[in-house]
């Protein structure tokens, strides 16, 4: 229990650390408030996914944003992205988390590289866990960080 608490505190401290720091393999380069805003947007995306709020997931992307899912064509635009993320009836995501290893901000663009993990609950109640790595290009639009390009694959 103590080890779990210490690890949780270390993770939180890494997330709250200043920009241009390295913490547990995480490298952040750019203004601290921009790094914090990108991390918050990433956490919100995961929360939308777990709630099955697919329109809010799609709103996390720029209007002409693109996703590059493994083994599929490029999907571009919010409507198409929402359709791709929408799960079949009776299927849900009980866990989703992204862990950045690097975030670099340059003006109104940033990139975020890291790992993701999640758990899908199928119609019959069985669970399937998955994980992989990702690369996200963020774009600041009207003062808000949105996903502009999103690519991922399994580990």
Secondary structure, DSSP 8 states (H G I E B T S, - for coil): -HHHHHHHHHHHHHHHS-TT-EETTEEEES-HHHHHHHHHHHHHHHHHHHHT-HHHHHTTEEEEEEEE-TTS--EESHHHHHHHH---TT-EEEEEEEEEEEEEEETTEEEEEEEEEEEEE-TTS-EEEEEEEEEEEEEEETTEEEEEEEEEEE-
